[in-house]
Amino acid sequence: MSISATPVLQVEDLRVEFKTRRGTAMVLNGVDFDLYGGETLCAVGESGCGKSMTALALLRLIPSPPGKISGGRMMFQNEDLARASEARMREVRGNRISMIFQEPMTSLNPVFTVGDQIGESLRLHAGLGAAAARARTIEMLQQVGIPAPERRVDEYPHQMSGGMRQRVMIAMALACRPDVLIADEPTTALDVTVQAQIFDLLRELQRERGTAILLITHDMGAVAEMADRVMVMYAGRVVERGTTEQVLARPGHPYTQGLIECLPELGSSMIEERKELAEIRGVVPSIWELGSGCAFRERCPRAMAICAQRVPPMFDLDRAAGAGSSHAHAAACWLHAEQPSEALA
């Protein structure tokens, strides 16, 4: 399946804030990205960087209060979801935009069979009767590789393994043939064999339907396997974006470089000594400690004076793609300014 020429989803300057006793906290601060039909865009970064919050914002599932979308646009098929009514969002969720949540055991209702839970969205969005919804549900269970779907359709989540529950979540998300699928850490807590099966399944379904996939992960190995394009997030901002090859082969941001260097590497020989794993020092800063400059500056081995003073804009690293192109390789780092400031002592 080829990637569409025009984006199915355009996110521009998305901002999400939460009001707390300490004041207003900006948890997403100017997130921009495009998503095209038939492609997989990976949002990658450590826990707390804003990946899952971006997904919840797209579906307007941020708890309000205390949270709210305070700025930006989320254009889906020429409609701004940031300003759509709640009634309209109920039509979109699970129908045109679906989500595979991180933990299937807590996302599936334990007192309803998996058939009832998948069939509910088909009755609601596709207008199917009980018999037709059941038949489609069995078809979906078979499509996602669940054996004996005619029997499994009447089972409860606790009767299934973790991998099968995750397949049920995928079947539920794809039942109404959405244009966009958001997969939030879809292989968390699954063994590597099941992870590979889930990724193969997503690729196969994408080829058949041309679904656009936003894959949220902290696993750079999953990025290398699944992504067409990558956006690296840190402290509520996108700090690098580009094709998978660009980002993994020529990382432009020190944070991206650190994520890649944390990956284990096997030598060409079992006898060959493996190099010691690198680490990114420190932790993701609290939203109250970001200050006025680059949020990564305290952990960055190449920080400069300007990093503590101003938030860096996106610098185009791929002149051939053209400035502002959604496929351009870009990074938000002062290292790519024409005249970088002097290094901090």
Residue pairs with C-beta under 8 A, 6 or more apart in sequence:
1 38
1 206
1 207
1 208
1 209
1 210
2 38
3 36
3 37
3 38
3 39
3 228
4 36
4 37
4 38
4 39
4 210
4 212
5 36
6 36
7 34
7 35
7 36
7 326
8 35
8 36
8 37
8 76
8 77
8 179
8 180
8 212
9 34
9 35
9 58
9 74
9 75
9 76
9 180
9 212
9 214
10 34
10 35
10 73
10 74
10 75
11 31
11 32
11 33
11 34
11 35
11 54
11 58
11 72
11 73
11 74
11 75
12 32
12 72
12 73
12 75
13 30
13 31
13 32
13 71
13 72
13 73
14 28
14 30
14 31
14 32
14 54
14 57
14 69
14 71
14 72
14 73
14 74
14 82
15 26
15 28
15 29
15 30
15 31
15 69
15 70
15 71
15 72
16 26
16 27
16 28
16 53
16 57
16 62
16 67
16 68
16 69
16 70
16 236
17 24
17 25
17 26
17 27
17 67
17 68
17 70
18 24
18 25
18 27
18 66
18 67
19 25
19 65
19 66
19 67
20 66
22 288
25 287
25 288
26 70
26 236
26 287
27 50
27 53
27 67
27 236
27 287
28 50
28 53
28 54
28 57
28 236
29 235
29 236
29 237
30 72
30 237
31 50
31 54
31 72
31 233
31 236
31 237
31 238
32 238
33 41
33 43
33 231
33 238
33 241
33 326
34 326
35 41
35 180
35 212
35 214
36 212
37 179
37 210
37 211
37 212
38 206
38 210
38 211
38 212
39 212
39 213
39 228
39 229
40 202
40 206
40 213
40 214
40 215
40 226
40 227
40 228
40 229
41 212
41 213
41 214
41 215
41 227
41 228
41 229
41 230
41 231
42 215
42 216
42 217
42 222
42 223
42 226
42 227
42 229
42 230
42 231
42 244
43 51
43 54
43 214
43 215
43 216
43 217
43 231
43 233
44 51
44 217
44 218
44 219
44 220
44 223
44 230
44 231
44 232
44 233
44 259
45 51
45 218
45 232
45 233
45 234
45 259
46 218
46 234
46 284
47 218
47 284
48 235
48 284
49 233
49 234
49 235
49 236
49 284
50 233
50 235
50 236
50 237
51 184
51 216
51 217
51 218
51 233
52 102
52 184
52 216
53 62
53 236
54 216
54 233
55 99
55 182
55 184
55 214
55 216
56 62
57 69
57 74
58 74
58 81
58 97
58 182
58 214
59 89
59 92
59 93
59 97
59 99
59 182
60 69
60 81
60 82
60 84
60 86
60 89
60 93
61 93
62 68
62 69
69 82
72 82
73 80
73 82
74 80
74 81
74 82
75 81
76 92
76 96
76 97
76 179
76 180
77 96
77 179
81 89
81 92
84 92
91 125
93 99
94 121
94 124
94 125
94 172
94 173
94 176
94 178
95 121
95 125
95 176
95 178
96 176
96 178
96 179
96 180
97 178
97 179
97 180
97 181
97 182
98 172
98 173
98 174
98 176
98 178
98 180
98 181
98 182
99 173
99 181
99 182
99 183
99 184
100 166
100 169
100 170
100 173
100 181
100 182
100 183
100 184
100 186
101 107
101 169
101 184
102 184
102 185
102 186
102 188
103 188
103 189
104 157
104 162
104 165
104 166
104 168
104 169
105 157
105 162
105 165
107 169
108 114
108 117
108 157
108 165
108 168
108 169
109 117
109 157
110 156
110 157
110 158
111 156
112 156
113 153
113 154
113 155
113 156
114 141
114 152
114 153
114 155
114 156
114 157
114 160
114 168
115 134
115 137
115 138
115 153
115 154
117 168
117 172
118 137
118 140
118 141
118 168
118 171
118 172
118 175
119 128
119 130
119 133
119 134
119 136
119 137
121 172
121 175
121 176
122 128
122 132
122 133
122 136
122 137
122 175
122 176
123 129
123 130
123 133
125 176
126 133
126 136
126 175
126 176
128 136
134 153
136 175
137 153
137 171
137 175
138 149
138 150
138 153
139 149
140 171
140 172
140 174
140 175
141 149
141 152
141 153
141 167
141 168
141 171
142 149
143 171
143 174
143 205
144 167
144 168
144 170
144 171
144 174
144 201
144 205
145 167
145 197
145 201
146 152
146 164
146 167
146 168
146 171
152 160
152 164
157 165
157 168
160 168
162 189
162 190
162 194
163 190
163 191
163 194
163 197
163 198
166 186
166 187
166 190
166 194
166 198
167 198
167 201
169 186
170 186
170 198
170 201
170 202
170 205
173 181
174 181
174 205
174 209
174 211
177 209
177 211
178 211
179 211
179 212
180 211
180 212
180 213
180 214
181 202
181 211
181 212
181 213
181 214
182 213
182 214
182 216
183 202
183 213
183 214
183 215
183 216
184 216
185 216
185 217
185 218
186 198
186 202
186 215
187 194
187 195
187 198
187 199
187 219
187 222
190 198
195 222
199 222
199 225
199 226
202 213
202 215
202 226
203 226
205 211
206 213
213 226
215 222
215 226
215 227
217 223
220 248
220 259
220 260
220 262
220 263
221 263
223 230
223 244
223 247
223 248
224 244
224 248
227 244
228 243
228 244
229 241
229 242
229 243
229 244
229 327
230 240
230 241
230 242
230 243
230 244
230 247
230 248
231 238
231 240
231 241
232 238
232 239
232 240
232 241
232 247
232 253
232 255
232 256
232 259
233 239
234 255
234 284
234 295
234 296
235 284
235 285
235 287
235 290
235 295
235 296
236 287
236 295
237 295
237 311
237 332
238 314
238 332
239 253
239 255
239 256
239 296
239 331
239 332
239 333
240 247
240 251
240 252
240 253
240 255
240 256
240 330
240 331
240 332
240 333
241 247
241 314
241 328
241 329
241 330
242 252
242 317
242 318
242 327
242 328
242 329
242 330
243 327
243 329
246 317
246 318
246 329
247 256
247 329
248 260
250 317
250 329
251 257
251 260
251 331
252 315
252 317
252 329
252 330
252 331
252 333
252 335
252 336
253 296
253 331
253 332
253 333
254 296
254 300
254 301
254 302
254 333
254 335
255 280
255 296
255 299
255 300
256 331
258 278
258 279
258 280
258 299
259 280
261 277
261 278
262 277
262 278
262 279
262 280
264 274
264 277
265 274
265 275
266 274
267 273
267 274
280 299
281 299
282 298
282 299
285 295
285 298
291 308
292 308
292 309
292 310
292 311
293 306
293 307
293 308
293 309
293 310
293 311
294 300
294 303
294 307
294 308
294 311
294 312
294 332
294 333
294 334
295 311
297 303
297 307
297 308
300 307
302 335
302 343
303 343
303 344
304 334
304 335
304 340
304 341
304 342
304 343
304 344
305 341
305 342
305 343
305 344
306 334
306 337
306 340
306 341
307 334
307 341
307 344
308 344
310 334
311 332
312 332
312 333
312 334
312 337
313 332
314 330
314 331
314 332
315 330
315 331
315 332
315 333
315 336
315 337
316 323
316 324
316 328
316 329
316 330
317 328
317 329
317 330
317 331
317 336
318 325
318 327
318 328
318 329
318 330
321 327
321 328
321 329
322 328
334 340
334 341
